[in-house]
Amino acid sequence: MKVIICGAGQVGWQIARHLSGEKNDVTVVDNNPDLVRRATDTLDVQGIAGFASYPDVLDKAGARDADMIIAATYSDEVNMVTCQVAHSVFAIPRKIARLRGQSYLDAIYSDLYRRDHMPIDVVISPELEVAEAALKRLSAPDAFDTENFLDGRVQMVGLTLDDECPVINTPLRQLTDLFSTLSAVVVGVRREGALFAPEPNDQLFIGDEIYVFTFTEDIKRTMEVFGKKYQKQDRVILIGGGNVGLMVAQQLEKRADRVRTKIIENSRAVAEKSADALERTIVLHGDGLDAALLNEAGIDRADAVLAVTDDDKVNLLAAVRAKSKGCPMAIALVNDPTLVPLMGPLGIDAYINPRATTVSSILRHIRHGRVRNVYSIGDAEAEIIEAEVLSTSPIAGQQVRDIDFPEGVLIGSIMKGEEVLKPKGGTRIEEGDVIALFSLAKDVPEVERLFQVSIDFF
């Protein structure tokens, strides 16, 4: 597949890294020559320095025979014009654009939008993706990572094990004997910085970060098995009332089980806008680092605080201050991946990386064949892939124990029709089954091969 990626920032670079690693023909376009040079020096890609929306620049990038264009520059307008030029001038079949402006998103998702007028096949909204990620973090308070699969019936949670975990030093194969009705499957373990797919005889140790698949209705019990408390979030404080904070508050207001939500926003104009758009949420104008204002918001009675301003350092400090004031759970929005190692020492429970969520969302729309969902783990070290088994797949008709998966691959859950199953050795994989599995990045191409014979990109 020939792909043009417009924008060589963190998102564009990560997408290029994934696609070039899978032997696709990738060209990166950016008006910053240094970013283009970084991409061509570190990845197996071609690079063009220039404005992505210019027809002559796209022509040089090979737009005349490209299969897909991904517009992920920092400008919404450039991304939209790039897709228009790709459609009108070069007839590129697949066009994906990253858009931030809420006004654009409202127009695109309204009845006024017509695909013929603005030909974008897939719109990715970083703010919307981050808001959804924040809500998922709230659903599993003690997890550092979480994502839903198989139509929301299965949840993947990332947990850091401590001395409260009752299954420390227990071989994984014994978990089934100890908890025969538990749906949990440990598919990934990070130990001393190294991520791997565990084997049945592997034990879990204090300090391990594990990735676990479990049925959604079994999440409370799964958390308890690994020594984590499950507490419903009744009171939530959002620090930052911009697009992300507003979207989170709106979703919390829609929940049947009422969540008492407060927003602290430093900009009066933004605070007033959020207050006008919300019905039951209290909006306070002021600095989220102000101890007095946090006390006024009732930080000591809150179940969780989400720091989602556009400043990483403010988010980190606000989360730390909230914890020091007695809030049991703090989640911070962090754009800079080099700040992530500070989470543990600072006592911050979880973080959200907007770039990682955006990359995962884009990958979801460009995978091969019947791949329904892709979630990126860590610094693109592994992926959770949800895919439908085709009749042509080499694994169709085989039992799980007989499938020659790479060492870095483990099945987390299987859906047969309307039934969701915990994978067992004797489970037979059939055409139409949907499988959610963990795969180290190096093994993704082999996973795709096992799920299909002939590659169908679209």
TITOR-930692 format. One record per residue (C-alpha): x, y, z. Coordinates in Angstrom, 3 decimals, m for minus. Example, Ala and Ser with C-alpha at 12.3 -4.5 7.8 and 13.67 -1.06 7.14 Angstrom:
2
+----------+----------+----------+
:        u :        v :        w :
+----------+----------+----------+
:   12.300 :   m4.500 :    7.800 :
:   13.670 :   m1.060 :    7.140 :
+----------+----------+----------+
END
This chain:
458
+----------+----------+----------+
:        u :        v :        w :
+----------+----------+----------+
:    0.000 :    0.000 :    0.000 :
:    1.262 :    3.451 :   m0.895 :
:    0.543 :    6.045 :    1.800 :
:    1.249 :    9.764 :    2.040 :
:    1.446 :   11.145 :    5.576 :
:    1.145 :   14.925 :    5.837 :
:    2.680 :   16.210 :    9.039 :
:    5.884 :   14.801 :   10.513 :
:    5.204 :   15.670 :   14.160 :
:    4.782 :   13.033 :   16.852 :
:    1.520 :   11.658 :   15.430 :
:    2.711 :   11.592 :   11.834 :
:    6.045 :   10.084 :   12.835 :
:    4.393 :    7.308 :   14.856 :
:    1.997 :    6.440 :   12.020 :
:    4.916 :    6.396 :    9.579 :
:    6.820 :    4.157 :   11.967 :
:    3.976 :    1.642 :   12.107 :
:    3.250 :    1.572 :    8.380 :
:    6.857 :    1.531 :    7.175 :
:    7.598 :   m1.272 :    9.640 :
:    4.940 :   m3.314 :    7.867 :
:    6.657 :   m2.827 :    4.498 :
:    4.247 :   m0.215 :    3.136 :
:    5.477 :    2.459 :    0.714 :
:    5.353 :    5.590 :    2.909 :
:    6.111 :    9.216 :    2.010 :
:    6.154 :   11.907 :    4.687 :
:    5.387 :   15.547 :    3.831 :
:    6.050 :   18.520 :    6.109 :
:    6.987 :   22.167 :    5.611 :
:    9.677 :   21.788 :    8.290 :
:   12.762 :   20.243 :    6.628 :
:   14.183 :   19.193 :   10.020 :
:   11.129 :   17.056 :   10.786 :
:   11.272 :   15.501 :    7.340 :
:   14.959 :   14.756 :    7.813 :
:   14.271 :   13.134 :   11.203 :
:   11.678 :   10.855 :    9.602 :
:   13.884 :    9.808 :    6.684 :
:   16.923 :    9.301 :    8.936 :
:   15.127 :    7.094 :   11.475 :
:   12.504 :    5.331 :    9.361 :
:   12.328 :    3.509 :    6.052 :
:   10.311 :    6.294 :    4.414 :
:   10.664 :    8.922 :    1.717 :
:   10.382 :   12.602 :    2.585 :
:    9.224 :   15.765 :    0.853 :
:    9.678 :   19.230 :    2.368 :
:    6.815 :   21.566 :    1.449 :
:    3.222 :   22.559 :    2.174 :
:    1.016 :   19.477 :    2.164 :
:   m1.948 :   21.253 :    0.573 :
:    0.018 :   22.336 :   m2.515 :
:   m0.781 :   20.137 :   m5.551 :
:    2.801 :   20.214 :   m6.803 :
:    4.094 :   19.027 :   m3.415 :
:    1.594 :   16.165 :   m3.336 :
:    2.526 :   15.308 :   m6.912 :
:    6.181 :   15.001 :   m5.885 :
:    5.091 :   12.796 :   m2.995 :
:    3.499 :   10.353 :   m5.449 :
:   m0.164 :   11.304 :   m5.069 :
:   m1.058 :   10.105 :   m8.583 :
:   m0.822 :    6.456 :   m7.542 :
:   m1.286 :    6.715 :   m3.760 :
:   m3.812 :    4.470 :   m1.995 :
:   m4.280 :    6.663 :    1.060 :
:   m3.463 :   10.090 :    2.437 :
:   m3.366 :   10.935 :    6.147 :
:   m3.510 :   14.674 :    6.884 :
:   m2.163 :   15.126 :   10.425 :
:   m0.557 :   18.571 :   10.352 :
:   m1.091 :   21.083 :   13.157 :
:   m3.548 :   23.079 :   11.028 :
:   m7.167 :   21.983 :   10.563 :
:   m7.435 :   24.126 :    7.454 :
:   m4.359 :   22.583 :    5.853 :
:   m5.663 :   19.096 :    6.652 :
:   m9.051 :   19.803 :    5.065 :
:   m7.610 :   21.441 :    1.955 :
:   m5.099 :   18.600 :    1.612 :
:   m7.942 :   16.053 :    1.524 :
:   m9.851 :   18.188 :   m0.977 :
:   m6.841 :   18.421 :   m3.304 :
:   m6.137 :   14.699 :   m2.862 :
:   m9.711 :   13.972 :   m3.961 :
:  m10.244 :   16.534 :   m6.709 :
:   m6.817 :   16.545 :   m8.340 :
:   m5.400 :   13.080 :   m7.659 :
:   m8.462 :   10.908 :   m6.878 :
:   m6.762 :    9.275 :   m3.881 :
:   m9.254 :    6.617 :   m2.690 :
:   m8.850 :    6.956 :    1.107 :
:   m8.517 :   10.261 :    2.970 :
:   m8.091 :   10.683 :    6.743 :
:   m7.896 :   14.081 :    8.460 :
:   m7.123 :   15.132 :   12.021 :
:   m9.359 :   18.054 :   13.058 :
:   m9.376 :   19.939 :   16.363 :
:  m11.753 :   22.871 :   15.845 :
:  m15.119 :   22.156 :   17.462 :
:  m16.895 :   24.316 :   14.892 :
:  m15.533 :   22.154 :   12.073 :
:  m16.493 :   18.978 :   13.918 :
:  m20.026 :   20.245 :   14.549 :
:  m20.441 :   21.027 :   10.853 :
:  m18.942 :   17.734 :    9.688 :
:  m21.160 :   15.628 :   11.936 :
:  m24.313 :   17.639 :   11.218 :
:  m26.871 :   17.151 :    8.437 :
:  m25.354 :   20.149 :    6.656 :
:  m22.219 :   18.207 :    5.880 :
:  m21.981 :   16.629 :    2.451 :
:  m19.126 :   14.272 :    1.584 :
:  m19.044 :   15.612 :   m1.969 :
:  m18.273 :   19.092 :   m0.657 :
:  m15.525 :   18.049 :    1.779 :
:  m14.311 :   14.580 :    0.829 :
:  m12.885 :   13.198 :    4.075 :
:  m13.482 :    9.506 :    4.680 :
:  m12.434 :    9.505 :    8.341 :
:  m12.216 :   12.441 :   10.752 :
:  m10.041 :   12.033 :   13.832 :
:  m10.696 :   14.414 :   16.741 :
:   m7.837 :   14.339 :   19.290 :
:   m9.990 :   16.075 :   21.900 :
:  m12.804 :   13.557 :   21.494 :
:  m10.355 :   10.640 :   21.662 :
:   m8.779 :   12.065 :   24.833 :
:  m12.177 :   12.658 :   26.452 :
:  m13.165 :    9.047 :   25.775 :
:   m9.823 :    7.853 :   27.168 :
:  m10.399 :    9.896 :   30.340 :
:  m13.823 :    8.341 :   30.833 :
:  m12.347 :    4.872 :   30.426 :
:   m9.722 :    5.672 :   33.071 :
:  m12.509 :    6.613 :   35.474 :
:  m14.226 :    3.272 :   34.859 :
:  m11.219 :    1.425 :   36.346 :
:   m9.794 :    3.744 :   39.037 :
:   m6.729 :    1.713 :   39.993 :
:   m5.712 :    0.948 :   36.396 :
:   m2.987 :    2.951 :   34.648 :
:   m4.427 :    2.020 :   31.252 :
:   m7.774 :    0.741 :   29.987 :
:   m9.599 :    0.150 :   26.708 :
:  m12.819 :   m1.584 :   25.646 :
:  m13.080 :   m4.340 :   23.017 :
:  m15.647 :   m6.677 :   21.471 :
:  m18.491 :   m4.167 :   21.445 :
:  m17.689 :   m3.031 :   24.981 :
:  m18.165 :   m6.494 :   26.460 :
:  m14.456 :   m7.009 :   27.189 :
:  m12.107 :   m4.604 :   28.926 :
:   m8.325 :   m4.464 :   28.897 :
:   m6.823 :   m2.953 :   32.055 :
:   m3.232 :   m2.137 :   32.902 :
:   m2.346 :   m2.729 :   36.579 :
:    0.810 :   m2.159 :   38.627 :
:    1.238 :   m4.959 :   41.161 :
:    2.182 :   m4.206 :   44.762 :
:    2.442 :   m6.181 :   47.990 :
:   m1.358 :   m6.129 :   48.303 :
:   m1.677 :   m8.472 :   45.306 :
:   m2.676 :  m11.950 :   46.563 :
:   m1.369 :  m13.798 :   43.498 :
:    2.244 :  m12.598 :   43.671 :
:    4.707 :  m15.450 :   42.939 :
:    1.861 :  m17.575 :   41.563 :
:    2.292 :  m19.220 :   38.126 :
:   m0.284 :  m17.841 :   35.711 :
:   m1.561 :  m21.322 :   34.834 :
:   m2.728 :  m21.686 :   38.454 :
:   m5.029 :  m18.663 :   38.243 :
:   m7.620 :  m20.794 :   36.451 :
:   m7.479 :  m23.399 :   39.255 :
:   m7.697 :  m20.771 :   41.993 :
:  m10.447 :  m18.740 :   40.307 :
:  m12.238 :  m21.169 :   38.010 :
:  m15.004 :  m18.758 :   36.987 :
:  m12.769 :  m15.702 :   36.528 :
:  m12.585 :  m14.425 :   32.949 :
:   m9.239 :  m12.623 :   33.408 :
:   m6.316 :  m13.396 :   31.076 :
:   m2.893 :  m11.766 :   31.583 :
:   m1.636 :  m11.042 :   28.065 :
:    1.302 :   m8.700 :   28.685 :
:    3.838 :   m8.017 :   31.443 :
:    6.313 :   m5.142 :   31.743 :
:    9.193 :   m5.978 :   34.078 :
:   12.208 :   m3.714 :   34.600 :
:   11.244 :   m1.774 :   31.487 :
:   10.893 :   m4.806 :   29.192 :
:    7.464 :   m5.743 :   27.801 :
:    6.714 :   m9.401 :   26.986 :
:    3.856 :  m11.845 :   26.496 :
:    3.971 :  m14.246 :   29.483 :
:    3.936 :  m18.032 :   29.334 :
:    1.726 :  m20.257 :   31.558 :
:    4.556 :  m21.027 :   34.003 :
:    5.602 :  m17.392 :   34.413 :
:    5.022 :  m15.836 :   37.835 :
:    4.019 :  m12.275 :   38.685 :
:    6.222 :  m10.135 :   40.945 :
:    5.833 :   m6.918 :   42.911 :
:    6.427 :   m3.960 :   40.604 :
:    5.232 :   m5.750 :   37.448 :
:    2.939 :   m3.792 :   35.166 :
:    0.442 :   m6.217 :   33.677 :
:   m2.154 :   m5.989 :   30.909 :
:   m5.265 :   m8.054 :   31.626 :
:   m8.323 :   m8.935 :   29.538 :
:  m11.571 :   m9.480 :   31.445 :
:  m15.305 :   m9.451 :   30.788 :
:  m16.765 :   m6.029 :   31.548 :
:  m19.163 :   m7.426 :   34.154 :
:  m16.189 :   m9.159 :   35.817 :
:  m14.017 :   m6.046 :   36.158 :
:  m14.637 :   m5.534 :   39.901 :
:  m13.650 :   m9.102 :   40.775 :
:  m10.631 :   m8.992 :   38.465 :
:   m9.330 :   m5.842 :   40.151 :
:   m9.734 :   m7.479 :   43.575 :
:   m7.866 :  m10.621 :   42.482 :
:   m4.856 :   m8.470 :   41.618 :
:   m5.083 :   m6.495 :   44.854 :
:   m6.908 :   m3.397 :   43.588 :
:   m9.950 :   m1.750 :   45.101 :
:  m12.915 :   m0.988 :   42.907 :
:  m14.678 :    2.228 :   43.883 :
:  m17.469 :    3.988 :   42.041 :
:  m16.609 :    7.562 :   41.080 :
:  m19.417 :    9.755 :   42.446 :
:  m17.535 :   13.061 :   42.679 :
:  m15.132 :   14.202 :   39.970 :
:  m13.195 :   17.472 :   39.616 :
:  m11.909 :   18.533 :   36.191 :
:   m9.035 :   20.996 :   36.038 :
:   m9.348 :   22.590 :   32.622 :
:  m12.650 :   23.462 :   30.973 :
:  m11.514 :   23.563 :   27.353 :
:  m12.646 :   21.140 :   24.661 :
:  m11.464 :   18.027 :   26.513 :
:  m12.818 :   19.052 :   29.913 :
:  m16.121 :   20.113 :   28.394 :
:  m16.533 :   16.833 :   26.488 :
:  m15.786 :   14.784 :   29.626 :
:  m18.279 :   16.804 :   31.680 :
:  m20.978 :   16.439 :   29.020 :
:  m20.534 :   12.662 :   28.940 :
:  m20.635 :   12.469 :   32.744 :
:  m23.885 :   14.422 :   32.725 :
:  m25.426 :   11.864 :   30.364 :
:  m24.763 :    8.930 :   32.683 :
:  m27.737 :    7.299 :   34.332 :
:  m25.827 :    7.045 :   37.616 :
:  m25.334 :   10.689 :   38.437 :
:  m21.747 :   11.865 :   38.865 :
:  m21.268 :   15.178 :   40.669 :
:  m18.827 :   17.099 :   38.526 :
:  m17.008 :   20.395 :   39.014 :
:  m14.711 :   22.222 :   36.592 :
:  m11.914 :   24.634 :   37.482 :
:  m10.905 :   26.821 :   34.528 :
:   m8.373 :   29.671 :   34.555 :
:   m9.773 :   31.548 :   31.541 :
:  m12.970 :   33.473 :   32.290 :
:  m14.138 :   33.264 :   28.666 :
:  m13.611 :   29.495 :   28.533 :
:  m15.245 :   29.047 :   31.939 :
:  m18.316 :   31.008 :   30.826 :
:  m18.545 :   28.982 :   27.614 :
:  m18.371 :   25.705 :   29.556 :
:  m20.959 :   26.902 :   32.077 :
:  m23.376 :   27.810 :   29.262 :
:  m22.953 :   24.389 :   27.625 :
:  m23.476 :   22.349 :   30.800 :
:  m26.595 :   21.807 :   32.903 :
:  m25.609 :   20.154 :   36.188 :
:  m21.856 :   20.775 :   36.305 :
:  m20.493 :   23.505 :   38.582 :
:  m17.857 :   25.656 :   36.849 :
:  m15.377 :   27.615 :   38.986 :
:  m13.181 :   30.349 :   37.519 :
:   m9.629 :   30.294 :   38.836 :
:   m6.237 :   28.589 :   38.938 :
:   m6.341 :   24.828 :   39.333 :
:   m3.126 :   25.065 :   41.383 :
:   m4.732 :   27.409 :   43.920 :
:   m5.021 :   25.492 :   47.202 :
:   m7.885 :   27.652 :   48.432 :
:   m9.871 :   27.113 :   45.236 :
:   m9.276 :   23.360 :   45.405 :
:  m10.578 :   23.392 :   48.966 :
:  m13.628 :   25.348 :   47.831 :
:  m14.254 :   22.720 :   45.148 :
:  m14.155 :   20.010 :   47.826 :
:  m11.016 :   18.273 :   46.644 :
:  m10.769 :   16.275 :   49.892 :
:  m14.217 :   14.738 :   49.220 :
:  m13.647 :   14.084 :   45.510 :
:  m13.201 :   10.537 :   44.241 :
:  m11.012 :   11.597 :   41.318 :
:   m9.410 :   14.619 :   39.705 :
:   m8.663 :   14.902 :   35.982 :
:   m6.094 :   17.548 :   35.034 :
:   m6.742 :   18.203 :   31.333 :
:   m5.390 :   21.684 :   30.600 :
:   m3.167 :   22.322 :   27.570 :
:   m0.068 :   22.619 :   29.781 :
:    1.635 :   19.367 :   30.836 :
:    3.386 :   20.938 :   33.830 :
:    0.163 :   22.442 :   35.143 :
:   m1.516 :   19.064 :   34.811 :
:    1.249 :   17.284 :   36.700 :
:    1.396 :   19.848 :   39.500 :
:   m2.386 :   20.048 :   39.797 :
:   m2.583 :   16.254 :   40.076 :
:    0.118 :   16.219 :   42.770 :
:   m1.578 :   19.008 :   44.729 :
:   m4.940 :   17.259 :   44.514 :
:   m3.381 :   14.062 :   45.893 :
:   m1.761 :   16.022 :   48.729 :
:   m5.205 :   17.448 :   49.581 :
:   m6.675 :   13.981 :   50.011 :
:   m8.046 :   13.098 :   46.568 :
:   m7.492 :    9.322 :   46.169 :
:   m7.131 :    9.296 :   42.376 :
:   m5.389 :   11.712 :   40.016 :
:   m5.228 :   11.485 :   36.216 :
:   m3.083 :   13.873 :   34.172 :
:   m3.089 :   14.731 :   30.489 :
:    0.544 :   14.517 :   29.311 :
:    1.659 :   15.318 :   25.767 :
:    5.409 :   14.972 :   26.371 :
:    6.291 :   11.246 :   26.638 :
:    9.565 :   12.082 :   28.438 :
:    7.504 :   13.210 :   31.441 :
:    5.772 :    9.838 :   31.822 :
:    8.531 :    8.321 :   34.043 :
:    7.690 :   11.023 :   36.593 :
:    4.195 :    9.601 :   37.136 :
:    5.287 :    7.012 :   39.694 :
:    7.587 :    9.205 :   41.818 :
:    4.953 :   11.964 :   41.842 :
:    2.230 :    9.569 :   42.938 :
:   m0.004 :   10.219 :   39.919 :
:   m2.288 :    7.260 :   39.298 :
:   m2.731 :    7.415 :   35.517 :
:   m2.001 :    9.564 :   32.502 :
:   m3.488 :   10.141 :   29.082 :
:   m1.254 :   10.686 :   26.054 :
:   m3.235 :   12.506 :   23.327 :
:   m0.797 :   11.472 :   20.635 :
:   m1.043 :    7.792 :   21.559 :
:   m4.837 :    7.902 :   21.524 :
:   m4.809 :    9.684 :   18.151 :
:   m2.334 :    7.175 :   16.694 :
:   m4.488 :    4.278 :   17.914 :
:   m7.585 :    5.867 :   16.373 :
:   m5.896 :    6.363 :   12.995 :
:   m4.485 :    2.826 :   12.996 :
:   m8.006 :    1.550 :   13.635 :
:   m9.017 :    2.856 :   10.214 :
:   m6.055 :    1.741 :    8.127 :
:   m5.418 :   m1.821 :    9.223 :
:   m5.706 :   m4.717 :    6.833 :
:   m8.779 :   m6.841 :    6.206 :
:  m11.370 :   m7.207 :    8.951 :
:   m9.417 :   m5.499 :   11.741 :
:  m12.057 :   m3.731 :   13.835 :
:   m9.933 :   m2.077 :   16.505 :
:   m6.291 :   m1.354 :   17.279 :
:   m4.916 :    0.015 :   20.556 :
:   m1.285 :    1.028 :   20.937 :
:    0.550 :   m0.037 :   24.116 :
:    3.376 :    2.037 :   25.593 :
:    5.664 :    3.760 :   23.112 :
:    4.276 :    1.711 :   20.199 :
:    5.856 :   m1.379 :   21.792 :
:    2.783 :   m3.553 :   21.359 :
:   m0.774 :   m3.488 :   20.071 :
:   m4.106 :   m4.890 :   21.117 :
:   m5.772 :   m5.988 :   17.883 :
:   m9.422 :   m6.913 :   17.451 :
:  m10.107 :   m8.715 :   14.176 :
:  m12.650 :  m10.932 :   12.488 :
:  m11.545 :  m14.346 :   11.224 :
:  m12.021 :  m14.766 :    7.473 :
:  m12.671 :  m18.045 :    5.703 :
:   m9.275 :  m17.651 :    4.008 :
:   m7.431 :  m17.198 :    7.308 :
:   m4.869 :  m19.916 :    8.167 :
:   m6.280 :  m20.081 :   11.716 :
:   m9.889 :  m20.780 :   10.662 :
:  m10.928 :  m24.268 :   11.810 :
:   m7.983 :  m24.717 :   14.189 :
:   m8.004 :  m25.130 :   17.953 :
:   m6.196 :  m22.409 :   19.909 :
:   m3.535 :  m24.852 :   21.132 :
:   m2.647 :  m25.775 :   17.535 :
:   m2.184 :  m22.249 :   16.195 :
:    1.459 :  m21.328 :   15.694 :
:    1.340 :  m17.836 :   17.176 :
:    4.650 :  m15.984 :   17.662 :
:    5.990 :  m15.856 :   21.241 :
:    4.906 :  m12.223 :   21.539 :
:    1.218 :  m12.941 :   20.849 :
:   m1.544 :  m14.012 :   23.254 :
:   m5.319 :  m14.212 :   22.757 :
:   m7.260 :  m12.251 :   25.351 :
:  m10.863 :  m12.993 :   24.413 :
:  m13.030 :  m14.486 :   21.648 :
:  m16.529 :  m13.546 :   20.503 :
:  m18.619 :  m16.191 :   18.730 :
:  m21.836 :  m14.609 :   17.523 :
:  m23.273 :  m12.981 :   20.649 :
:  m21.235 :  m15.106 :   23.078 :
:  m17.937 :  m13.892 :   24.548 :
:  m15.488 :  m16.594 :   25.648 :
:  m12.300 :  m16.821 :   27.646 :
:   m9.811 :  m18.571 :   25.326 :
:   m8.881 :  m22.162 :   26.157 :
:   m6.593 :  m24.619 :   24.399 :
:   m9.512 :  m26.603 :   23.017 :
:  m11.453 :  m23.577 :   21.735 :
:  m11.937 :  m23.913 :   17.976 :
:  m11.521 :  m20.740 :   15.900 :
:  m14.125 :  m20.468 :   13.150 :
:  m14.968 :  m18.124 :   10.315 :
:  m16.778 :  m15.054 :   11.646 :
:  m15.270 :  m15.240 :   15.128 :
:  m13.882 :  m11.960 :   16.446 :
:  m10.631 :  m12.241 :   18.383 :
:   m8.983 :   m9.663 :   20.651 :
:   m5.284 :  m10.349 :   21.145 :
:   m2.046 :   m8.821 :   22.423 :
:    0.900 :   m8.610 :   20.023 :
:    4.370 :   m7.173 :   20.397 :
:    5.065 :   m4.696 :   17.594 :
:    7.543 :   m6.989 :   15.844 :
:    4.903 :   m9.717 :   15.563 :
:    2.078 :   m7.608 :   14.084 :
:    2.853 :   m8.537 :   10.439 :
:    2.660 :  m12.254 :   11.316 :
:   m0.650 :  m11.696 :   13.124 :
:   m2.044 :  m10.048 :   10.005 :
:   m0.844 :  m12.998 :    7.912 :
:   m2.579 :  m15.462 :   10.221 :
:   m5.844 :  m13.554 :    9.964 :
:   m5.903 :  m13.408 :    6.165 :
:   m4.299 :  m14.730 :    2.989 :
:   m5.102 :  m11.952 :    0.527 :
:   m4.766 :   m8.458 :    1.967 :
:   m7.817 :   m6.233 :    1.602 :
:   m6.875 :   m2.688 :    2.552 :
:  m10.284 :   m1.100 :    2.280 :
+----------+----------+----------+
END
